[in-house]
């Protein structure tokens, strides 16, 4: 058995691996960049080694530094987690060549499945159904354009070396193909060092179904059933569940059998996932499910599989990497209950899901309110209060997993957990997740990968707190933090406060408060404390203000203070950086006339591209950035001055 394990990753997956390793008596070693010097995964490890500057390209993606850290600390194995170098065959081979155990599949298996075009060709040979498309070596614009026409629009452009939703573009019409191809290639080159693409037919009612497979060095391969990962945004999964809703026994047998054949075709060892796209226009059917790709690593969503099978997949990884056979045979594996997982991201749905970075001052996931307490939850996270969400890495804060006897029970648990998750000042998608989980179409299992786009208006979190909540907060601020006590030191506590204002109160007092910087004026009765409210809400009172959670949205209330400050906004034509990042394209010049919605420039931050557009017709003035430059959050990049001014 492995004795000392170096984890070549960070965040929640590093913490997750450490948890199992420690339970097995395996010592753990963390690696960290400058930004992660005080990170939770570093604090949780038995040892930690610094490997370079904050950008991943100079630290977590430098295989030589990681292998040197393993040698330095006497590690006998390296676990890559997911992302970073986890599917890099050259790194896997370098680990083996250094005399270390690689906790993952053989380099040859990674190579076989690493390029999507070659993988699809191999699957065809193995009798695994694949999506119609173009896999050719001719990458010219002319050939790709012609192939797209032959396939028929809409088509999907995919980077052959892609993964995690990167390097993918849906194209609806021929006029958009060239620009989408250019953008896809640029992102693929930056993310994977390879800008080659393939084309696939876009399936109009797609569901993303994947199968967890596991192999060992003794020729055994099993599946651990399927997961449904259809609820996605920008091709990145948001909610995953197991088993897949609407999956009948015959279809399950067919898709899981195909997954095992796919794994055997590449002599697979370790944990892997075979991803399929299903045409769900007539429900899930075995003859309408097609191979997309194989992920030769552990998946972000592996906890839902663990929860329905009672298996610790990381333990299996460590045992298989140590040469042991699989702990269970296929006939010993079964489905028990239902599990559903939500990815809590540091992003602001109210601002187009822009990443939200900075220090997390307050965080209480799933259990903010004592009115809701459910121990049947699993929370995998890589951060704690006072930790920092950096712009250099993926913005996922945590995974929240709920387990139930059936799907309805699991969904209800997860919805309640997300509705009671407080995070501040970093913004999260918790309220968005609550809206999705509570949507009738989701509850009915009517999910496709276009669910979020289709129901975008329904899923948008409320822009303002409920008026009753504002009134309740105003009363709380007046009664428990009057102006004279505004500088009370330390933590004050939690209160149960009745709410629900009665009308026709004989006397009123006006009080101005703010919620996330917006001013609200409230009239409160002068009845004794608490006598004009009828229901309860909990608050957390700190020096920063009064905090509560409303259906997943964290609100900070404070006595309003007008300090005279102001800043540029899109209303006056200012184009403001919504986050720190790198300018990767500037499409306009000083003095250029632009139209409303026209793209002005593109920022890259947290592995995503963000286009900034003109708010109205006008002329570009004050352009002070160029491609390749770094900008800070809220920096004014240029202005669009209305025509005629």
VEXVEXFI-737328 format. One line per 4 residues: number of its first residue (from 1); their letters; for each residue x, y, z of C-alpha. Coordinates in steps of 0.25 Angstrom, whole numbers. Layout:
REM VEXVEXFI-737328
NUM> a> X:Y:Z; ...
This chain:
REM VEXVEXFI-737328
1> xxxx> 0:0:0; 4:14:-3; 11:20:10; 13:35:6
5> xxxx> 4:42:-4; 7:55:-11; -6:62:-17; -3:70:-29
9> xxxx> -15:79:-28; -22:89:-19; -35:93:-13; -47:84:-10
13> xxxx> -41:72:-18; -28:72:-10; -36:73:3; -45:62:-2
17> xxxx> -33:53:-5; -26:56:8; -38:52:16; -38:37:10
21> xxxx> -23:36:10; -23:40:25; -34:30:28; -25:19:22
25> xxxx> -13:23:29; -6:29:17; 2:42:20; -1:54:11
29> xxxx> 7:65:4; 1:77:-2; 8:86:-12; 4:101:-13
33> xxxx> 6:114:-21; 9:128:-15; -6:130:-15; -9:117:-7
37> xxxx> 1:119:3; -9:119:14; -20:111:7; -28:100:14
41> xxxx> -22:89:6; -8:93:11; -13:94:25; -19:80:25
45> xxxx> -7:73:19; 4:66:27; 14:74:19; 14:85:9
49> xxxx> 24:89:-2; 24:103:-9; 24:101:-25; 24:115:-31
53> xxxx> 16:127:-34; 1:129:-34; -2:126:-48; -4:111:-50
57> xxxx> 5:111:-63; 16:115:-53; 13:105:-42; 2:94:-43
61> xxxx> 4:92:-57; 19:90:-56; 21:75:-55; 36:76:-52
65> xxxx> 34:84:-39; 23:74:-34; 32:62:-36; 43:70:-30
69> xxxx> 34:72:-18; 31:58:-17; 45:54:-17; 49:64:-7
73> xxxx> 38:59:3; 40:44:1; 26:42:-5; 24:29:-12
77> xxxx> 12:33:-20; 5:45:-27; -10:47:-28; -13:57:-39
81> xxxx> -28:60:-34; -35:66:-46; -32:78:-55; -17:83:-56
85> xxxx> -8:71:-60; -18:60:-57; -20:56:-72; -6:59:-76
89> xxxx> 0:46:-82; 14:52:-82; 13:56:-67; 8:42:-64
93> xxxx> 20:36:-71; 30:45:-64; 24:41:-50; 26:26:-54
97> xxxx> 40:29:-59; 44:36:-46; 40:23:-39; 27:28:-33
101> xxxx> 13:22:-33; 4:29:-42; -10:29:-36; -17:28:-50
105> xxxx> -19:21:-63; -7:17:-71; -1:28:-80; -5:20:-92
109> xxxx> -19:20:-88; -19:35:-85; -13:37:-99; -23:28:-106
113> xxxx> -35:36:-100; -28:50:-99; -31:54:-113; -46:54:-116
117> xxxx> -44:51:-131; -35:39:-128; -44:34:-116; -57:34:-125
121> xxxx> -50:26:-136; -45:16:-125; -60:15:-120; -65:12:-134
125> xxxx> -56:0:-135; -60:-5:-121; -75:-4:-125; -79:8:-116
129> xxxx> -89:18:-123; -83:32:-126; -89:45:-130; -89:48:-145
133> xxxx> -79:58:-148; -65:62:-155; -52:56:-149; -42:59:-160
137> xxxx> -28:64:-160; -31:76:-170; -33:87:-161; -34:98:-171
141> xxxx> -46:108:-170; -51:104:-184; -51:89:-180; -58:91:-167
145> xxxx> -68:101:-173; -72:91:-183; -73:80:-173; -82:88:-164
149> xxxx> -91:90:-176; -91:76:-179; -94:72:-164; -105:82:-164
153> xxxx> -107:94:-154; -107:95:-142; -93:89:-141; -83:88:-129
157> xxxx> -69:92:-130; -60:84:-120; -45:85:-117; -40:71:-119
161> xxxx> -31:73:-106; -43:80:-99; -50:77:-86; -58:84:-75
165> xxxx> -66:92:-85; -54:99:-90; -52:100:-105; -66:98:-109
169> xxxx> -76:106:-117; -90:104:-122; -92:110:-136; -106:113:-141
173> xxxx> -104:118:-155; -93:119:-166; -90:134:-164; -86:131:-149
177> xxxx> -76:119:-152; -63:126:-155; -64:135:-143; -68:124:-134
181> xxxx> -57:115:-139; -46:126:-137; -51:128:-122; -51:113:-120
185> xxxx> -37:111:-125; -32:123:-117; -38:117:-104; -33:103:-108
189> xxxx> -19:108:-110; -19:116:-97; -25:104:-89; -19:92:-95
193> xxxx> -7:97:-104; -15:90:-116; -24:98:-125; -29:86:-134
197> xxxx> -44:84:-134; -55:74:-138; -69:76:-142; -82:69:-136
201> xxxx> -96:70:-140; -103:78:-129; -114:69:-123; -127:78:-120
205> xxxx> -132:71:-108; -119:67:-102; -116:60:-88; -103:58:-83
209> xxxx> -102:44:-77; -88:39:-72; -84:25:-66; -74:23:-55
213> xxxx> -64:12:-59; -53:6:-51; -42:-4:-55; -30:-11:-49
217> xxxx> -17:-17:-53; -23:-31:-53; -32:-29:-65; -45:-26:-57
221> xxxx> -54:-14:-61; -67:-10:-54; -77:1:-56; -83:8:-44
225> xxxx> -96:12:-51; -99:26:-58; -100:40:-54; -108:51:-60
229> xxxx> -101:64:-62; -110:71:-72; -112:84:-64; -100:92:-70
233> xxxx> -96:106:-72; -86:109:-83; -84:94:-84; -80:94:-70
237> xxxx> -88:85:-60; -96:92:-49; -104:81:-43; -102:66:-44
241> xxxx> -110:54:-39; -110:39:-39; -116:31:-43; -122:38:-56
245> xxxx> -136:41:-55; -145:34:-65; -134:23:-67; -141:9:-69
249> xxxx> -133:-4:-67; -131:-8:-81; -125:6:-85; -117:6:-73
253> xxxx> -111:-8:-76; -108:-3:-90; -101:10:-87; -93:3:-75
257> xxxx> -89:-8:-84; -84:1:-95; -76:9:-84; -69:-4:-80
261> xxxx> -66:-8:-94; -60:6:-96; -51:5:-84; -47:-9:-88
265> xxxx> -43:-4:-102; -32:5:-96; -28:-6:-85; -33:4:-74
269> xxxx> -28:4:-60; -33:13:-49; -45:23:-48; -51:28:-61
273> xxxx> -64:34:-67; -70:31:-81; -78:42:-85; -90:41:-94
277> xxxx> -100:50:-101; -114:45:-101; -125:50:-111; -136:51:-101
281> xxxx> -147:56:-110; -154:43:-107; -149:40:-94; -136:32:-91
285> xxxx> -134:21:-101; -122:12:-103; -122:14:-118; -121:29:-116
289> xxxx> -109:30:-107; -96:34:-113; -81:34:-108; -75:48:-106
293> xxxx> -62:46:-99; -55:39:-87; -50:46:-75; -38:38:-71
297> xxxx> -38:43:-56; -47:45:-44; -59:54:-47; -64:67:-39
301> xxxx> -77:60:-38; -72:46:-33; -79:48:-19; -92:45:-24
305> xxxx> -87:32:-29; -81:29:-16; -94:32:-8; -103:23:-16
309> xxxx> -93:11:-16; -86:13:-3; -72:13:-9; -61:22:-6
313> xxxx> -55:24:-20; -42:30:-15; -40:18:-6; -42:10:-19
317> xxxx> -32:18:-26; -21:17:-16; -23:2:-15; -23:-1:-30
321> xxxx> -11:8:-31; -4:0:-21; -6:-13:-29; -19:-18:-22
325> xxxx> -31:-24:-30; -44:-16:-30; -51:-17:-16; -64:-22:-22
329> xxxx> -69:-30:-34; -80:-24:-43; -91:-33:-36; -87:-27:-23
333> xxxx> -90:-13:-27; -104:-7:-26; -112:6:-26; -117:10:-12
337> xxxx> -125:23:-12; -123:36:-19; -112:47:-18; -111:61:-24
341> xxxx> -100:70:-24; -99:85:-27; -86:93:-30; -86:106:-22
345> xxxx> -78:116:-30; -72:129:-26; -79:137:-37; -91:147:-38
349> xxxx> -103:142:-46; -108:157:-45; -96:161:-53; -96:151:-64
353> xxxx> -89:140:-55; -77:148:-54; -66:142:-45; -66:148:-31
357> xxxx> -52:148:-24; -47:153:-11; -47:149:4; -58:141:9
361> xxxx> -61:147:22; -74:139:26; -78:125:21; -88:116:26
365> xxxx> -92:105:16; -106:98:17; -108:101:32; -109:116:34
369> xxxx> -123:116:40; -126:107:52; -140:106:46; -134:97:36
373> xxxx> -124:86:40; -122:73:32; -110:65:35; -112:56:23
377> xxxx> -103:66:15; -89:65:10; -81:77:8; -67:76:0
381> xxxx> -60:90:1; -46:95:0; -49:108:7; -52:113:21
385> xxxx> -56:127:26; -44:137:24; -39:129:12; -38:136:-2
389> xxxx> -44:133:-15; -33:136:-25; -35:140:-40; -24:130:-44
393> xxxx> -32:117:-42; -46:111:-44; -57:119:-36; -63:107:-29
397> xxxx> -65:109:-14; -71:96:-10; -80:84:-15; -92:82:-6
401> xxxx> -98:68:-8; -111:63:-2; -116:49:-1; -130:43:0
405> xxxx> -138:30:-1; -143:36:-15; -141:47:-24; -151:56:-18
409> xxxx> -146:55:-4; -131:58:-9; -136:70:-17; -143:76:-5
413> xxxx> -131:74:4; -122:81:-6; -131:92:-8; -133:95:7
417> xxxx> -118:94:8; -115:104:-3; -126:113:2; -119:114:16
421> xxxx> -105:116:11; -98:129:15; -86:134:8; -80:149:9
425> xxxx> -75:157:2; -72:148:-9; -84:146:-18; -89:132:-21
429> xxxx> -99:125:-30; -107:119:-18; -120:126:-21; -119:122:-35
433> xxxx> -117:108:-31; -130:109:-22; -138:114:-33; -133:103:-42
437> xxxx> -136:92:-32; -150:97:-29; -154:99:-44; -165:90:-48
441> xxxx> -158:85:-61; -146:81:-52; -155:74:-42; -162:66:-53
445> xxxx> -148:62:-59; -151:70:-71; -136:74:-72; -127:76:-85
449> xxxx> -114:83:-86; -122:95:-90; -130:96:-78; -123:108:-72
453> xxxx> -124:116:-85; -138:112:-87; -143:116:-73; -133:128:-71
457> xxxx> -143:137:-67; -149:128:-57; -136:125:-51; -131:139:-49
461> xxxx> -129:142:-34; -137:154:-28; -130:167:-30; -135:173:-17
465> xxxx> -139:167:-4; -153:165:-1; -160:177:5; -164:169:18
469> xxxx> -149:165:20; -145:180:18; -155:184:29; -150:173:38
473> xxxx> -136:177:36; -139:192:39; -146:188:52; -135:179:56
477> xxxx> -124:190:53; -133:200:61; -135:192:73; -122:185:74
481> xxxx> -111:194:67; -115:208:69; -106:219:64; -99:220:77
485> xxxx> -95:205:77; -90:205:63; -76:202:67; -79:191:77
489> xxxx> -67:182:77; -68:167:73; -78:157:70; -92:160:76
493> xxxx> -100:148:73; -112:141:66; -127:145:69; -140:139:66
497> xxxx> -148:151:61; -163:151:58; -167:158:45; -179:162:36
501> xxxx> -183:176:38; -197:180:42; -203:192:35; -210:203:42
505> xxxx> -200:205:53; -203:217:61; -190:224:61; -178:222:51
509> xxxx> -163:225:50; -155:226:37; -142:219:36; -132:218:25
513> xxxx> -124:206:23; -116:200:12; -115:186:6; -103:183:-3
517> xxxx> -101:198:-4; -115:201:-9; -123:211:0; -137:207:6
521> xxxx> -146:216:14; -155:208:23; -167:213:32; -167:205:46
525> xxxx> -178:206:56; -173:211:70; -179:199:77; -170:191:87
529> xxxx> -159:183:81; -164:171:73; -179:173:75; -182:177:60
533> xxxx> -177:164:54; -183:151:52; -172:141:46; -157:138:48
537> xxxx> -144:141:41; -130:139:47; -119:149:46; -105:150:49
541> xxxx> -100:163:55; -85:167:53; -77:180:52; -80:179:37
545> xxxx> -95:180:38; -107:170:39; -107:158:31; -117:148:26
549> xxxx> -120:138:15; -133:139:6; -134:127:-3; -119:126:-4
553> xxxx> -117:141:-6; -108:147:5; -112:161:9; -104:171:17
557> xxxx> -113:181:24; -107:194:30; -112:207:35; -111:216:22
561> xxxx> -99:225:21; -97:235:10; -83:238:9; -83:245:-4
565> xxxx> -75:235:-12; -78:231:-26; -72:223:-37; -74:222:-52
569> xxxx> -85:213:-57; -90:207:-70; -101:217:-70; -91:229:-73
573> xxxx> -84:220:-84; -73:215:-75; -68:202:-79; -63:196:-66
577> xxxx> -55:183:-63; -65:174:-56; -53:166:-50; -38:166:-50
581> xxxx> -33:159:-63; -25:160:-75; -29:167:-88; -28:157:-99
585> xxxx> -35:165:-110; -38:180:-113; -47:181:-125; -49:196:-126
589> xxxx> -40:209:-127; -40:222:-120; -51:231:-127; -58:219:-134
593> xxxx> -73:220:-135; -80:208:-130; -94:202:-128; -101:197:-116
597> xxxx> -97:183:-113; -84:183:-122; -73:176:-115; -62:186:-111
601> xxxx> -52:177:-104; -50:163:-97; -45:160:-83; -40:146:-79
605> xxxx> -41:143:-64; -43:130:-56; -41:122:-69; -53:129:-76
609> xxxx> -55:139:-87; -64:151:-84; -68:161:-96; -71:175:-92
613> xxxx> -80:182:-101; -85:196:-104; -97:200:-96; -103:209:-107
617> xxxx> -99:216:-120; -87:225:-118; -72:228:-120; -61:221:-113
621> xxxx> -53:231:-104; -42:229:-93; -38:215:-98; -26:212:-89
625> xxxx> -24:197:-91; -17:188:-101; -17:173:-103; -9:166:-93
629> xxxx> -10:176:-82; -15:173:-68; -26:181:-62; -32:182:-48
633> xxxx> -47:180:-44; -55:193:-46; -44:200:-55; -50:209:-66
637> xxxx> -45:203:-79; -52:213:-88; -65:221:-90; -75:221:-100
641> xxxx> -80:235:-102; -94:237:-108; -94:242:-123; -96:257:-123
645> x> -90:260:-110
